[in-house]
Amino acid sequence: MKRKLVSLSLVVSLGLLLAACGNSKSKQMTTLSNGSNNTYRTVVVNGKYLVSKSRGVNLDNGNSITSLKSFDSGLINVAKQEFAPKTYIFQEGQYLSSHTINQWLARKSEKHPQGLNPAKGSKDNPNPEYLQQIEEQDFMTQSGNQLSLRGMVIGIAVNSQYQYQKKADGPTYTKDIESSEAQAAGKAAAAKMQRLRQKKATQRIPIVFAIYQQAGDESLVGGNFVAYTRAEGNQIQHWKKLDYQTKLLPEVETTTTKTDKKR
């Protein structure tokens, strides 16, 4: 099997460094791009970019496409605070399958005992579905021709609104969710996601959990990352506040700035 490492930026503009190596059973060639202090190299297997096993899995709950896009791109910026591009290699998530993510995003029930969203509640006053999307990013280091998992980032997108119907084919109602309420639900979910530690590869690595506050359905800009934590073991000690602001500009679709604050 051939494995390549390439930059997130345009590969055609990069000079490539080729390194051939082998073992007793097979020969493997690793290709490294010229990286930078702010750009991750990424993993390509057999000439194809290695995509996440759960890419695109989220609840269909009327949230803006802009929010979903800024969640995906903004998670990289959070990752850079803990996993420097000059040291780590980026890989889309390979440890959480689509089935697992769907199980976690489900409402907790006998059918879905691992569900991280609350049980439905009454028709007139349903419990919100707080979690909208979960995304995994992996961070590797290289020794010779071997890549090893050394860190992981889990993005948790929480809703600012919840849409529901009191009866089938009836009108759709929108319920606002307080930011503090949504963040609390995200943090509680992160603690339960420590079940990731059951996998051998993830038992001892640092796992960063980042909470993203979704924008409403009619918003012209995406939501914002509001907090993150780095868990070295089974316990989450504290969260750091984030002030990521996504704004609409005439020249481009969106731009994101940040200010980090320690709680």
Backbone as numpy.savetxt, mean C-alpha at the origin, in Angstrom:
# Nx Ny Nz CAx CAy CAz Cx Cy Cz
15.74 -19.23 -14.58 14.90 -18.03 -14.58 15.77 -16.79 -14.58
15.43 -15.84 -15.42 16.15 -14.58 -15.45 15.46 -13.55 -14.59
16.22 -12.82 -13.83 15.66 -11.76 -12.99 16.40 -10.47 -13.28
15.67 -9.39 -13.49 16.26 -8.10 -13.77 15.81 -7.08 -12.75
16.66 -6.12 -12.47 16.32 -5.01 -11.61 16.40 -3.76 -12.43
15.33 -2.99 -12.48 15.31 -1.79 -13.30 14.77 -0.63 -12.49
14.96 0.59 -12.98 14.52 1.77 -12.27 13.05 2.03 -12.49
12.41 2.73 -11.53 11.04 3.18 -11.72 10.95 4.26 -12.79
12.03 4.98 -13.04 12.05 6.00 -14.06 12.25 5.36 -15.42
12.29 6.16 -16.48 12.38 5.63 -17.82 13.67 4.87 -18.02
13.53 3.58 -18.33 14.69 2.71 -18.41 15.55 3.04 -19.62
14.93 3.53 -20.69 15.68 3.77 -21.92 16.77 4.80 -21.73
16.66 5.62 -20.69 17.65 6.67 -20.47 18.76 6.24 -19.53
18.70 4.99 -19.06 19.66 4.54 -18.07 20.71 3.63 -18.69
21.93 3.76 -18.19 22.97 2.81 -18.58 22.83 1.58 -17.73
23.03 0.39 -18.33 22.83 -0.85 -17.62 24.14 -1.52 -17.29
24.23 -2.04 -16.09 25.39 -2.78 -15.64 25.00 -4.25 -15.59
25.72 -5.09 -16.36 25.37 -6.50 -16.44 26.29 -7.31 -15.54
25.69 -8.22 -14.79 26.48 -9.09 -13.92 25.98 -10.51 -14.09
26.83 -11.39 -14.53 26.44 -12.78 -14.73 26.92 -13.61 -13.55
26.07 -14.53 -13.13 26.42 -15.40 -12.04 25.69 -16.72 -12.20
26.11 -17.77 -11.49 25.48 -19.07 -11.66 25.65 -19.94 -10.45
25.00 -21.14 -10.52 25.18 -22.15 -9.49 25.21 -23.51 -10.15
25.17 -24.59 -9.35 25.35 -25.91 -9.91 24.19 -26.38 -10.76
23.00 -25.79 -10.57 21.81 -26.26 -11.29 21.41 -25.34 -12.43
21.58 -24.04 -12.26 21.11 -23.12 -13.27 21.99 -21.88 -13.30
21.87 -21.12 -14.36 22.61 -19.89 -14.50 21.64 -18.73 -14.52
21.92 -17.73 -13.73 21.03 -16.59 -13.60 21.79 -15.31 -13.90
21.17 -14.43 -14.67 21.78 -13.14 -14.98 20.97 -12.03 -14.33
21.64 -11.18 -13.60 21.01 -10.05 -12.94 21.44 -8.76 -13.62
20.50 -7.93 -14.01 20.79 -6.66 -14.65 20.43 -5.51 -13.72
21.39 -4.64 -13.43 21.18 -3.52 -12.53 21.18 -2.21 -13.31
20.24 -1.37 -12.99 20.21 -0.04 -13.61 21.08 0.92 -12.81
21.42 2.04 -13.40 22.06 3.13 -12.66 21.00 3.82 -11.82
21.02 3.60 -10.51 20.01 4.19 -9.66 20.36 5.60 -9.23
19.49 6.18 -8.42 19.72 7.50 -7.86 19.29 7.48 -6.41
19.59 8.55 -5.70 19.24 8.60 -4.28 17.73 8.69 -4.05
16.97 9.00 -5.11 15.54 9.22 -4.93 14.68 8.33 -5.83
15.31 7.36 -6.49 14.59 6.47 -7.40 14.91 5.02 -7.08
13.88 4.23 -6.87 14.09 2.82 -6.58 14.39 2.03 -7.85
15.29 1.08 -7.72 15.37 0.02 -8.70 14.23 -0.95 -8.44
13.75 -1.63 -9.47 12.61 -2.52 -9.31 12.91 -3.88 -9.93
12.04 -4.85 -9.63 12.28 -6.23 -10.03 11.51 -6.59 -11.29
12.24 -7.16 -12.25 11.65 -7.67 -13.48 12.08 -9.13 -13.62
11.12 -10.03 -13.85 11.41 -11.45 -13.97 11.11 -11.91 -15.39
12.09 -12.55 -16.02 11.93 -13.03 -17.39 11.46 -11.93 -18.34
12.02 -10.76 -18.17 11.72 -9.65 -19.06 10.42 -8.93 -18.76
9.72 -9.31 -17.68 8.45 -8.68 -17.36 8.50 -8.09 -15.96
7.92 -6.89 -15.84 7.84 -6.22 -14.54 7.00 -7.07 -13.60
7.50 -7.29 -12.39 6.83 -8.15 -11.42 5.73 -7.35 -10.71
4.48 -7.62 -11.08 3.36 -6.86 -10.53 2.84 -7.51 -9.26
2.11 -6.73 -8.48 1.55 -7.19 -7.23 0.55 -8.31 -7.46
0.49 -9.25 -6.50 -0.49 -10.33 -6.56 -1.90 -9.84 -6.25
-2.00 -8.63 -5.69 -3.32 -8.12 -5.30 -3.58 -6.72 -5.84
-2.89 -6.34 -6.89 -3.04 -4.99 -7.43 -4.49 -4.72 -7.84
-4.98 -3.55 -7.43 -6.30 -3.10 -7.85 -7.46 -3.62 -7.01
-7.19 -4.43 -6.00 -8.27 -4.95 -5.16 -8.72 -3.87 -4.19
-10.00 -3.49 -4.24 -10.56 -2.51 -3.31 -12.07 -2.63 -3.30
-12.70 -2.06 -2.29 -14.15 -2.06 -2.23 -14.72 -1.09 -3.25
-15.80 -1.50 -3.91 -16.49 -0.61 -4.84 -17.49 0.21 -4.03
-17.00 1.33 -3.51 -17.82 2.10 -2.57 -17.95 3.56 -2.99
-17.82 3.80 -4.30 -18.07 5.13 -4.81 -16.98 6.14 -4.56
-15.76 5.72 -4.27 -14.69 6.66 -4.01 -14.07 7.14 -5.31
-13.48 8.32 -5.28 -12.97 8.94 -6.49 -11.76 8.20 -7.04
-11.66 8.16 -8.36 -10.51 7.56 -9.02 -9.25 8.31 -8.65
-9.37 9.63 -8.47 -8.22 10.44 -8.09 -7.64 9.99 -6.76
-8.51 9.66 -5.81 -8.05 9.16 -4.52 -7.28 7.87 -4.67
-7.80 6.96 -5.49 -7.14 5.67 -5.66 -5.77 5.85 -6.30
-5.64 6.78 -7.23 -4.36 7.01 -7.88 -3.35 7.66 -6.93
-3.79 8.64 -6.15 -2.86 9.32 -5.26 -2.46 8.41 -4.09
-3.33 7.49 -3.72 -2.98 6.50 -2.70 -1.82 5.64 -3.18
-1.91 5.19 -4.42 -0.89 4.32 -4.99 0.46 5.03 -5.08
0.45 6.24 -5.62 1.72 6.96 -5.82 2.27 7.54 -4.51
1.40 7.99 -3.63 1.84 8.59 -2.38 2.46 7.60 -1.42
2.09 6.32 -1.54 2.65 5.31 -0.65 4.15 5.17 -0.84
4.62 5.39 -2.06 6.06 5.35 -2.34 6.77 6.44 -1.55
6.17 7.62 -1.45 6.80 8.72 -0.72 6.90 8.41 0.77
5.90 7.74 1.32 5.97 7.32 2.71 7.09 6.29 2.88
7.18 5.36 1.94 8.19 4.30 2.02 9.61 4.87 2.04
9.84 5.95 1.31 11.18 6.53 1.22 11.68 7.06 2.56
10.77 7.34 3.47 11.19 7.83 4.78 11.82 6.73 5.64
11.51 5.48 5.31 12.02 4.36 6.10 12.95 3.44 5.31
12.78 3.40 3.99 13.58 2.52 3.13 14.19 3.36 2.01
15.43 3.78 2.21 16.08 4.70 1.28 16.30 4.04 -0.08
15.96 4.73 -1.18 16.15 4.17 -2.52 17.59 3.78 -2.83
18.56 4.45 -2.22 19.96 4.12 -2.50 20.36 2.79 -1.85
19.53 2.30 -0.92 19.85 1.06 -0.21 18.93 -0.10 -0.60
17.66 0.21 -0.86 16.66 -0.83 -1.06 16.18 -0.90 -2.51
15.70 -2.06 -2.88 15.14 -2.34 -4.19 13.64 -2.53 -4.03
12.86 -1.89 -4.87 11.40 -1.93 -4.77 10.83 -3.14 -5.51
9.86 -3.78 -4.87 9.13 -4.87 -5.50 7.66 -4.75 -5.14
6.78 -4.84 -6.12 5.36 -4.83 -5.81 5.03 -6.04 -4.95
3.97 -5.91 -4.14 3.66 -6.90 -3.13 3.50 -8.32 -3.64
4.20 -9.25 -3.01 4.17 -10.65 -3.41 3.71 -11.58 -2.29
3.32 -11.03 -1.13 3.01 -11.88 0.01 1.53 -11.85 0.40
0.79 -10.87 -0.09 -0.65 -10.81 0.16 -1.37 -11.04 -1.17
-2.11 -12.12 -1.25 -2.83 -12.45 -2.48 -4.13 -11.66 -2.57
-4.74 -11.68 -3.75 -6.05 -11.03 -3.92 -7.08 -11.65 -2.98
-7.01 -12.95 -2.81 -7.95 -13.63 -1.91 -7.80 -13.11 -0.48
-6.56 -12.98 -0.02 -6.32 -12.50 1.34 -6.82 -11.07 1.52
-6.51 -10.20 0.56 -6.96 -8.81 0.66 -8.48 -8.73 0.67
-9.14 -9.51 -0.19 -10.60 -9.52 -0.19 -11.16 -9.99 1.14
-10.51 -10.99 1.75 -10.95 -11.47 3.05 -10.81 -10.38 4.10
-9.72 -9.64 4.06 -9.47 -8.59 5.05 -10.41 -7.39 4.87
-10.76 -7.07 3.63 -11.64 -5.93 3.37 -13.11 -6.24 3.63
-13.43 -7.51 3.79 -14.82 -7.92 4.01 -15.30 -7.49 5.39
-16.60 -7.42 5.55 -17.18 -7.22 6.87 -16.97 -8.50 7.70
-16.66 -8.32 8.96 -16.45 -9.48 9.83 -17.76 -10.24 10.00
-17.69 -11.54 9.78 -18.88 -12.39 9.87 -18.42 -13.84 10.02
-19.38 -14.74 10.16 -19.02 -16.16 10.23 -18.36 -16.60 8.93
-18.81 -16.05 7.83 -18.24 -16.39 6.52 -16.87 -15.77 6.35
-16.68 -14.58 6.91 -15.40 -13.86 6.79 -14.85 -13.53 8.18
-14.34 -14.52 8.90 -13.86 -14.27 10.27 -12.65 -13.35 10.33
-11.91 -13.21 9.22 -10.75 -12.31 9.20 -11.10 -10.91 8.70
-12.38 -10.66 8.45 -12.79 -9.35 7.95 -12.42 -8.23 8.91
-11.87 -7.14 8.36 -11.44 -6.01 9.18 -12.46 -4.87 9.18
-13.47 -4.95 8.32 -14.57 -4.00 8.39 -15.64 -4.55 9.34
-16.34 -3.66 10.04 -17.30 -4.12 11.04 -18.51 -4.81 10.42
-19.22 -5.59 11.24 -20.46 -6.22 10.79 -21.44 -5.14 10.31
-22.39 -5.52 9.49 -23.20 -4.55 8.75 -24.05 -3.65 9.63
-24.66 -4.15 10.66 -25.55 -3.33 11.48 -26.94 -3.25 10.89
-27.73 -2.28 11.35 -29.12 -2.16 10.90 -29.20 -1.46 9.55
-30.32 -1.64 8.86 -30.50 -1.00 7.56 -30.61 0.51 7.70
-31.24 0.99 8.76 -31.43 2.43 8.93 -30.16 3.12 9.43
-29.30 2.39 10.12 -28.08 2.98 10.66 -26.93 1.97 10.55
-26.47 1.72 9.32 -25.44 0.69 9.13 -24.07 1.15 9.63
-23.28 0.18 10.02 -21.90 0.49 10.37 -21.13 0.81 9.09
-20.31 1.85 9.11 -19.55 2.18 7.91 -18.55 1.08 7.56
-18.24 0.97 6.29 -17.10 0.18 5.87 -15.91 1.15 5.87
-15.09 1.05 6.89 -14.00 2.01 7.05 -12.88 1.77 6.05
-12.50 0.51 5.86 -11.36 0.20 5.00 -11.80 0.06 3.55
-11.12 0.79 2.68 -11.44 0.79 1.26 -10.43 -0.02 0.45
-9.18 0.06 0.82 -8.14 -0.58 0.02 -6.93 -0.89 0.90
-6.23 -1.96 0.57 -4.99 -2.35 1.23 -3.96 -2.63 0.15
-2.80 -2.03 0.27 -1.75 -2.24 -0.72 -0.43 -2.61 -0.05
0.24 -3.59 -0.60 1.53 -4.04 -0.09 2.66 -3.61 -1.02
3.75 -3.15 -0.45 4.99 -2.88 -1.18 6.13 -3.57 -0.44
7.01 -4.22 -1.20 8.14 -4.95 -0.61 9.45 -4.23 -0.92
10.39 -4.35 0.02 11.69 -3.70 -0.15 12.80 -4.71 0.11
13.64 -4.85 -0.91 14.64 -5.90 -0.95 16.05 -5.32 -0.85
16.98 -6.17 -0.46 18.40 -5.86 -0.60 19.04 -6.99 -1.40
20.19 -6.69 -1.99 20.87 -7.65 -2.84 22.22 -8.03 -2.26
22.51 -9.32 -2.28 23.83 -9.83 -1.92 24.23 -10.82 -3.00
25.23 -10.45 -3.80 25.58 -11.27 -4.95 24.43 -11.32 -5.92
23.95 -12.50 -6.24 22.80 -12.62 -7.13 21.51 -12.91 -6.38
21.53 -12.74 -5.07 20.37 -13.05 -4.24 19.66 -11.78 -3.79
18.34 -11.80 -3.87 17.51 -10.73 -3.34 16.82 -11.23 -2.08
16.84 -10.43 -1.03 16.21 -10.81 0.24 15.23 -9.74 0.68
14.07 -10.17 1.17 13.08 -9.24 1.69 13.58 -8.65 3.00
13.68 -7.31 3.07 14.20 -6.64 4.26 13.21 -5.64 4.87
12.08 -5.42 4.20 11.09 -4.50 4.73 9.82 -4.54 3.92
8.76 -4.04 4.49 7.46 -4.05 3.82 6.68 -2.81 4.23
5.89 -2.28 3.30 4.99 -1.18 3.58 3.57 -1.63 3.25
2.65 -1.41 4.17 1.24 -1.73 3.95 0.44 -0.42 4.00
-0.13 -0.05 2.88 -0.99 1.13 2.82 -2.43 0.75 3.15
-3.05 1.53 4.02 -4.43 1.28 4.45 -5.27 2.51 4.09
-6.11 2.39 3.09 -6.97 3.51 2.69 -8.29 3.42 3.44
-8.63 4.50 4.16 -9.89 4.53 4.92 -10.83 5.56 4.30
-12.10 5.29 4.41 -13.11 6.12 3.76 -13.46 7.36 4.57
-13.81 8.42 3.86 -14.34 9.63 4.49 -15.86 9.68 4.36
-16.40 8.82 3.50 -17.84 8.73 3.31 -18.22 7.26 3.14
-19.47 6.97 3.42 -19.96 5.62 3.24 -21.34 5.69 2.60
-21.54 4.98 1.49 -22.81 4.97 0.79 -23.55 3.66 1.06
-24.85 3.75 1.23 -25.65 2.56 1.53 -27.08 2.76 1.08
-27.82 1.66 1.02 -29.24 1.67 0.68 -30.02 1.01 1.81
-31.15 1.60 2.14 -31.98 1.03 3.21 -32.80 -0.15 2.71
-33.05 -0.17 1.41 -33.74 -1.31 0.80 -33.26 -1.47 -0.63
-33.41 -2.67 -1.14 -32.96 -2.97 -2.50 -33.68 -2.07 -3.49
-32.91 -1.54 -4.44 -33.44 -0.65 -5.49 -33.95 0.67 -4.93
-33.66 0.95 -3.67 -34.07 2.22 -3.09 -33.01 3.28 -3.30
-33.23 4.48 -2.79 -32.25 5.57 -2.94 -30.95 5.26 -2.21
-29.87 5.86 -2.70 -28.57 5.69 -2.08 -28.30 6.84 -1.13
-27.92 6.53 0.08 -27.63 7.53 1.09 -26.11 7.62 1.29
-25.64 8.80 1.63 -24.22 9.01 1.90 -24.04 9.45 3.34
-23.19 8.73 4.04 -22.92 9.02 5.44 -21.47 9.47 5.58
-21.25 10.67 6.15 -19.88 11.15 6.37 -19.26 10.42 7.56
-17.98 10.17 7.45 -17.23 9.51 8.52 -16.23 10.51 9.08
-16.25 10.71 10.38 -15.30 11.62 11.01 -13.88 11.12 10.77
-12.97 12.06 10.53 -11.58 11.70 10.26 -10.98 10.90 11.42
-11.23 11.33 12.65 -10.67 10.64 13.81 -11.22 9.22 13.92
-12.49 9.05 13.57 -13.12 7.73 13.61 -12.50 6.80 12.57
-12.31 7.33 11.35 -11.73 6.52 10.28 -10.27 6.15 10.59
-9.52 7.11 11.12 -8.12 6.83 11.46 -8.01 5.80 12.57
-8.89 5.88 13.55 -8.89 4.90 14.63 -9.16 3.50 14.09
-10.08 3.41 13.14 -10.37 2.12 12.53 -9.17 1.60 11.74
-8.47 2.51 11.05 -7.29 2.12 10.30 -6.18 1.61 11.20
-5.97 2.28 12.32 -4.93 1.87 13.27 -5.27 0.53 13.92
-6.55 0.33 14.23 -6.97 -0.95 14.80 -6.77 -2.08 13.78
-7.03 -1.78 12.51 -6.83 -2.78 11.46 -5.35 -3.10 11.30
-4.49 -2.08 11.39 -3.05 -2.31 11.27 -2.56 -3.27 12.34
-3.06 -3.12 13.57 -2.66 -4.01 14.66 -3.04 -5.45 14.34
-4.21 -5.65 13.74 -4.64 -7.00 13.39 -3.86 -7.54 12.18
-3.35 -6.64 11.34 -2.58 -7.09 10.18 -1.21 -7.63 10.57
-0.87 -7.53 11.83 0.36 -8.15 12.31 0.30 -9.67 12.15
-0.87 -10.19 11.77 -1.00 -11.60 11.42 -0.05 -11.96 10.27
0.43 -10.93 9.58 1.46 -11.13 8.55 2.69 -11.85 9.11
2.93 -11.67 10.39 4.11 -12.25 11.03 4.07 -13.78 11.02
2.93 -14.36 10.69 2.82 -15.81 10.63 3.60 -16.39 9.46
3.88 -15.56 8.46 4.69 -15.99 7.33 6.16 -15.96 7.71
6.90 -16.96 7.32 8.30 -17.06 7.69 9.10 -15.86 7.20
8.83 -15.42 5.96 9.61 -14.33 5.36 9.39 -13.00 6.06
8.26 -12.85 6.75 7.91 -11.55 7.34 7.98 -11.54 8.87
8.50 -12.58 9.46 8.51 -12.67 10.92 9.36 -11.59 11.58
10.49 -11.25 10.97 11.46 -10.37 11.64 11.74 -9.06 10.90
11.10 -8.84 9.78 11.37 -7.61 9.03 10.56 -6.45 9.61
11.01 -5.21 9.44 10.17 -4.06 9.81 9.01 -3.92 8.83
7.83 -3.66 9.36 6.65 -3.43 8.52 6.11 -2.04 8.82
6.03 -1.22 7.81 5.49 0.13 7.93 4.02 0.10 7.54
3.16 0.60 8.41 1.73 0.74 8.11 1.44 2.23 7.92
0.80 2.57 6.80 0.50 3.97 6.49 -1.00 4.13 6.23
-1.60 5.12 6.87 -3.05 5.34 6.74 -3.32 6.50 5.79
-4.18 6.24 4.85 -4.56 7.21 3.81 -6.04 7.54 3.96
-6.35 8.83 4.08 -7.74 9.28 4.20 -8.28 9.57 2.81
-9.26 8.78 2.38 -9.85 8.95 1.05 -10.57 10.29 0.94
-10.59 10.83 -0.27 -11.43 12.00 -0.55 -12.84 11.52 -0.87
-13.80 12.43 -0.80 -15.17 12.10 -1.16 -15.32 11.79 -2.63
-16.45 11.23 -2.99 -16.69 10.78 -4.35 -16.60 11.91 -5.37
-17.00 13.12 -4.97 -17.05 14.24 -5.92 -15.79 15.10 -5.86
-14.82 14.72 -5.08 -13.60 15.52 -4.96 -12.81 15.51 -6.26
-12.25 16.67 -6.61 -11.42 16.79 -7.81 -9.97 16.44 -7.53
-9.61 16.30 -6.26 -8.25 15.93 -5.89 -8.30 14.66 -5.03
-7.17 14.03 -4.89 -7.12 12.81 -4.10 -7.14 13.09 -2.61
-7.11 12.02 -1.84 -7.04 12.15 -0.39 -5.62 12.38 0.06
-5.36 12.11 1.35 -4.04 12.40 1.92 -3.61 11.28 2.87
-2.30 11.06 2.94 -1.76 10.20 3.98 -1.72 11.00 5.27
-2.20 10.39 6.35 -2.35 11.14 7.60 -1.48 10.60 8.73
-1.02 9.35 8.64 -0.21 8.79 9.73 0.49 7.53 9.26
1.62 7.23 9.89 2.27 5.95 9.63 3.04 5.51 10.87
3.35 4.22 10.90 4.13 3.65 12.00 5.05 2.58 11.45
6.16 2.37 12.13 7.10 1.31 11.78 7.08 0.27 12.90
6.64 -0.93 12.57 6.56 -2.01 13.54 7.72 -2.96 13.35
8.54 -3.10 14.38 9.69 -3.99 14.31 9.34 -5.40 14.79
8.29 -5.51 15.55 7.87 -6.82 16.07 6.36 -6.92 16.02
5.79 -7.67 16.95 4.35 -7.90 16.94 3.55 -6.72 17.51
4.22 -5.78 18.13 3.52 -4.66 18.76 3.78 -3.36 18.00
2.73 -2.52 17.90 2.86 -1.18 17.33 2.99 -0.20 18.48
4.11 0.50 18.52 4.41 1.36 19.66 3.78 2.74 19.55
3.98 3.42 18.43 3.44 4.78 18.28 3.28 5.10 16.80
2.48 6.12 16.52 2.22 6.57 15.15 2.78 7.97 14.95
3.26 8.24 13.77 3.71 9.58 13.39 2.65 10.23 12.51
2.36 11.48 12.82 1.39 12.21 12.01 2.03 12.65 10.69
1.23 12.65 9.64 1.66 13.14 8.33 0.70 14.22 7.86
1.25 15.22 7.22 0.42 16.27 6.62 0.72 16.29 5.13
0.08 15.38 4.40 0.23 15.33 2.95 -0.97 16.06 2.35
-0.70 17.06 1.54 -1.77 17.84 0.94 -1.74 17.69 -0.57
-2.85 17.23 -1.14 -2.97 17.07 -2.57 -3.80 18.21 -3.13
-3.24 18.95 -4.08 -3.90 20.13 -4.61 -4.05 20.03 -6.12
-5.08 20.69 -6.63 -5.32 20.74 -8.07 -4.65 21.98 -8.63
-3.78 21.80 -9.62 -3.09 22.91 -10.27 -3.49 23.00 -11.74
-3.42 24.20 -12.32 -3.79 24.33 -13.75 -2.87 23.53 -14.67
-1.57 23.42 -14.30 -0.61 22.83 -15.22 -0.61 21.30 -15.19
-0.92 20.72 -14.02 -0.86 19.27 -13.89 -2.11 18.79 -13.17
-2.31 17.46 -13.14 -3.50 16.91 -12.50 -3.48 17.13 -10.99
-2.43 16.63 -10.33 -2.32 16.78 -8.89 -0.88 16.93 -8.48
-0.67 17.51 -7.31 0.66 17.54 -6.72 0.52 17.30 -5.24
1.53 16.70 -4.63 1.45 16.33 -3.23 2.65 16.87 -2.49
2.42 17.53 -1.36 3.49 18.00 -0.50 3.29 17.37 0.86
4.32 17.39 1.69 4.19 16.75 2.97 4.95 17.50 4.05
4.48 17.31 5.27 5.19 17.76 6.46 5.04 16.67 7.50
6.14 16.18 8.03 6.10 15.11 9.00 6.06 15.70 10.41
5.25 15.11 11.27 5.16 15.55 12.64 5.17 14.33 13.55
5.94 14.39 14.61 5.93 13.30 15.57 4.89 13.58 16.63
4.12 12.54 16.96 3.09 12.68 17.99 3.74 12.68 19.36
